[in-house]
Amino acid sequence: MSVWESLVGQEQAVQVLREAAERPAAMTHAWLITGPPGSGRSVAARAFAAALQAGADACAHEDSARTALAGTHPDVTVLATEKVVITVAEARELVSLAQRAPSQGRWRVIIVEDADRMGEQTGNVLLKAIEEPPPRTVWVLCAPSPQDVLVTIRSRCRLVNLRVPPPQAVADLLVRRDGVDPDLALACAHEAQSHVGVARRLATHAPAREFRRTVLQIASGIRGVGDAVLAAGRLVDSATEQSKEATTERDEREKAELLRSLGAEGSGPVPLALRPQLRQMEEEQKRRARRALLDVLDRALVDLLSFYRDVLVVQVGSDVALVNASSGEAVQQVARASTPEVTLRRMDAIGLARTRISANAAPLLAIEAMAVALRPQAEAHAH
C-alpha cells in the first residue's frame, strides 16, 4: 500500500507532492496545504512527510514511512493542537526544533495541522524560521484556506490546494480500510459531505449516527419558543456527552501516567510539591475539552445546515442529490411548509450561531437563539 493510499480524490495534489519528494535538490522548504474540512489536509501532510523520509513511492508499511504516517518518526514533528489557539510557547519550541539536523531520516519535517489557529504574535515567532530554514528542514502548514493564515506566512509557502473528494471515493476507502458495508459506507460518505474523518466515525460508531439523527430532528420538531429552548438544551447536552466520550478516557490515562512518572501512584492525596504540575495538566485538559465540545457542536450545525440545504434543493426543483436521503420525507415536509426565502433565513441563523460559538459566545445561548429563529412563527416576525 502506497503512502498516498489514504489521500482519496486528490490526484493533482499527490502529483505535486510526489514530484517534490522525488527532487530533493529543488525542495521547497515551506508548504501550505489548504482544503475544506475533511479533505485530508493532515493526511496529505503526513503522507508527504513519509514520502520525504522513505521515498516518493514508498510502501506505507516500510518502517520510516509507517512511523512518519503515525507521527512517531524521530524527525517528524506534528503539532495538532486541541486548544482554541496555538500559543507563542508552542511556536518557540518548534523554532528551536527546526534548527536541529535530522537524527535518523533524510529530512526534519515539522507539520502544523492547525495553522489557522495562530495569532499574529505566534505567526511572527515562526516567520523567520519558515523564511530561512536550515537546509534539511521542511515546514508543512495546514489550514482551511490561504486567507486563514497570516499573509506574511502564506507568502513564503508553496501552496497545495485540496478539493472535496467524491463520496464514492470516500466510501471505497471505508470499505477497503475499515471493512464497512458498501451501502453504509456510501450513505455515511454522503451524510458527512465527503469529510473522511466524520464519514469513518459515522460508519463505525452507531451512537454517532444516532446523535446526527437527533440533530436533524430539530428542523421539524420546533413549533414554538418552548420547543426551541428545549431542543437547544438537548443538543448542547448531547454534544457535551459526545465530547466527553472522546476525551475522558484519555484524560484519565494522562493523569495516571503523570502520577506514575512522578512516583505518586495510589489512592492517597497528591503530595503538595506535585500539585502545580497536576493543576497545569488539568487546565490543559479543560481547554482540550472545550475545544472538543465546540468541534462537536460545529459539526452538528453543519449537519443541520445540510438538512436545510436539502430543503432548498427541493423547493427550487433542483435535480441535485440530497445529502440526507434517509431523511427525505422530513425534508419534503419542511419544504412544503415554508418558502426558499424562509429556508435561506434559517440557514443564515445557523451560520450566525457557528460564528458566535467560534467567537467564544456561550454555546447554549448561541444555540437557543438559533433554535428560536428556526421556528415556523419566526418567518412572520422576519417581515
GINOR-V19203 format. One record per residue. PSI is psi in degrees with one decimal (NA if undefined). OMEGA is omega in degrees with one decimal (* if undefined). Layout:
PSI	OMEGA
PSI	OMEGA
//
This chain:
129.9	-177.8
157.3	176.4
-18.5	-178.2
2.6	-170.4
-39.1	-174.8
-3.2	178.9
88.6	-169.8
143.2	174.4
23.4	-175.5
47.1	-173.3
-41.3	-177.8
-43.2	179.2
-41.9	178.6
-41.3	179.9
-42.8	-179.9
-47.8	-176.9
-39.3	178.9
-44.5	-179.7
-36.5	178.0
-41.4	179.8
-26.9	-179.3
-16.0	-175.0
73.0	-176.8
-28.1	-178.5
-26.4	-179.0
24.5	-174.1
133.2	167.4
131.0	-171.1
-1.3	176.7
125.5	-177.0
147.3	173.9
112.4	179.1
119.7	-178.1
159.4	178.9
160.2	-178.8
159.9	178.4
133.4	178.0
-2.4	-179.3
-17.8	175.9
31.8	-178.5
-51.1	-178.3
-33.0	176.5
-43.7	178.7
-41.7	-179.4
-44.8	-179.2
-37.8	177.5
-38.9	177.3
-42.7	177.4
-41.6	179.0
-40.9	179.5
-37.0	178.2
-36.4	-177.3
-36.2	-170.9
-9.0	-177.2
148.2	-172.3
-31.9	-178.0
30.9	-177.3
155.1	173.5
140.3	-178.0
-18.4	-178.5
-8.0	175.4
141.9	-165.8
-51.5	-177.3
-32.9	176.5
-43.7	-178.3
-45.0	-178.6
-32.8	176.6
-42.4	178.5
-34.5	-178.7
-9.7	-177.7
19.1	-178.6
2.6	177.5
137.2	-176.5
-20.5	-178.8
12.5	175.5
114.8	179.9
129.4	-179.3
119.1	172.2
104.9	179.7
82.1	-173.6
141.5	174.3
12.1	177.1
175.0	-177.8
-34.4	-178.5
157.6	170.3
127.7	-173.6
161.7	175.9
-39.3	-179.8
-41.7	178.1
-40.7	179.6
-40.1	-179.9
-36.9	176.5
-41.1	179.3
-41.4	179.4
-43.2	178.3
-42.7	-179.2
-36.7	-176.9
-22.1	-178.2
-13.2	-177.8
142.7	174.7
150.8	177.4
140.6	-174.8
-31.5	-177.5
-35.5	-173.8
-173.9	-179.5
-31.3	-175.2
153.7	164.0
116.8	-175.8
126.4	178.3
116.9	-177.7
126.5	173.9
102.3	-171.0
-24.6	-176.1
59.5	-177.2
-19.6	178.0
-10.3	178.3
15.6	176.3
126.2	172.3
177.5	-176.6
-41.4	-178.3
-42.0	178.3
-44.1	179.3
-38.6	179.7
-31.4	177.2
-38.6	-178.1
-20.7	-168.0
-51.6	-176.9
-40.3	-178.6
-34.5	179.0
-35.4	-178.6
-38.7	-177.2
68.6	-179.4
158.9	173.2
161.7	-173.3
-31.2	-174.5
28.3	175.9
134.7	177.8
126.6	174.8
135.0	176.1
108.8	179.6
146.9	-179.7
137.5	179.2
158.4	178.9
-39.8	179.6
161.0	178.2
-33.5	-178.2
-15.5	178.9
-4.0	-177.8
143.6	178.9
136.5	-176.2
-34.1	179.3
-30.1	177.9
-52.0	-174.0
-26.9	179.8
-14.6	-179.6
7.3	-178.1
151.2	170.1
129.9	-172.7
134.4	171.9
117.4	-178.7
131.0	173.2
155.5	179.0
169.5	175.0
121.9	-178.5
153.3	177.2
142.4	179.5
-37.6	-179.1
-35.8	178.5
-39.3	176.9
-44.4	179.7
-42.7	179.6
-38.0	178.3
-43.4	-179.9
-39.2	179.0
-45.9	-175.0
-43.1	-173.1
-36.3	-172.5
-1.6	177.9
28.4	-178.8
145.4	175.0
135.0	-175.7
-41.3	-179.4
-43.6	178.2
-40.9	-179.3
-44.2	-178.5
-40.4	178.5
-43.2	-179.3
-34.9	177.6
-41.6	177.2
-46.7	-176.8
-31.3	177.4
-1.8	-177.3
41.8	176.4
15.1	172.0
110.8	-170.9
-45.9	-178.7
-43.3	178.9
-41.1	179.4
-41.0	179.6
-42.8	179.8
-42.5	178.6
-41.2	-175.3
-26.8	-173.6
0.3	-174.1
99.6	-177.1
-40.5	177.5
-30.6	177.6
-38.6	177.3
-38.7	178.9
-40.9	177.4
-41.9	179.6
-40.7	177.3
-40.0	177.7
-40.4	179.1
-45.7	-177.1
-28.3	-179.8
-18.1	177.0
-37.7	-174.6
-35.5	-177.4
0.4	-174.8
-3.1	-177.7
122.8	178.3
-27.1	-178.9
-174.7	-177.9
-40.1	179.4
-45.8	176.7
-40.1	-177.6
-46.0	-179.5
-43.1	179.3
-42.9	-179.3
-39.7	178.8
-43.5	178.8
-43.2	179.4
-40.4	-179.0
-46.7	-179.5
-40.0	178.1
-45.2	-179.2
-39.6	178.2
-37.3	177.9
-42.9	178.2
-43.0	178.6
-43.9	-177.8
-36.9	177.5
-38.3	179.5
-34.5	-177.4
-18.8	-172.9
-26.6	-171.6
-49.4	-178.0
-41.0	179.9
-40.9	178.7
-45.1	-179.6
-39.9	179.6
-41.6	178.8
-41.3	-179.8
-43.7	179.8
-41.2	-179.9
-39.5	179.3
-46.9	-179.9
-38.0	178.6
-41.2	-179.8
-26.4	179.7
-0.1	-179.9
29.5	-176.6
33.6	177.7
160.3	178.4
175.8	-174.6
-2.5	-178.2
173.2	179.5
148.8	178.7
130.5	179.0
144.7	-175.8
-40.0	-176.2
-22.0	-176.8
-10.0	-174.5
-36.2	177.5
-40.0	178.3
-40.1	179.1
-42.1	179.3
-39.2	179.1
-43.5	178.7
-40.7	-179.9
-35.3	176.5
-40.6	176.7
-40.9	180.0
-36.4	177.2
-42.8	178.3
-39.7	178.9
-39.0	178.7
-40.7	177.8
-42.1	177.9
-41.1	179.5
-41.7	178.5
-45.4	179.7
-37.5	178.7
-42.0	179.2
-43.5	179.6
-42.0	-179.6
-39.9	178.9
-37.3	177.6
-40.7	179.4
-34.0	174.5
-41.3	177.6
-42.7	178.6
-38.4	176.9
-37.2	179.3
-30.9	177.6
-47.5	-179.8
-26.5	171.4
-43.6	177.6
-39.6	176.9
-45.2	-179.7
-39.0	177.1
-44.3	178.7
-42.8	-176.1
-34.5	-178.7
0.9	176.1
29.0	179.2
152.6	177.9
14.4	177.5
140.5	-179.4
143.7	177.6
142.2	173.2
-41.2	-175.0
64.7	-177.1
-33.1	-178.9
-16.3	177.4
26.8	-174.3
-38.9	-179.1
-43.8	178.0
-38.4	177.3
-46.7	-179.9
-40.0	-179.1
-47.3	179.7
-36.8	179.4
-40.9	-179.9
-28.9	-173.4
1.1	-177.4
-171.9	-179.6
164.0	176.9
-35.1	179.4
-43.0	178.2
-41.6	179.9
-42.2	178.9
-38.5	177.4
-38.6	177.6
-39.7	176.9
-37.4	176.1
-38.4	179.5
-38.2	177.7
-42.5	177.6
-38.6	178.3
-39.5	177.5
-41.4	177.9
-42.5	-180.0
-44.1	-179.9
-43.3	-179.2
-40.8	179.1
-23.2	178.1
13.2	173.7
23.7	172.3
157.9	176.8
120.9	-175.3
-44.1	-176.6
-42.4	179.6
-41.6	179.4
-42.0	-179.7
-38.4	177.7
-45.9	179.4
-40.4	177.8
-46.9	-176.9
-39.2	177.3
-38.3	179.8
-18.0	-179.3
-14.2	-175.1
151.0	-177.7
-36.8	-178.2
-19.8	-175.6
-28.5	-177.1
-31.6	178.9
-37.6	-179.3
-17.2	-176.6
-17.6	-177.9
NA	*
//
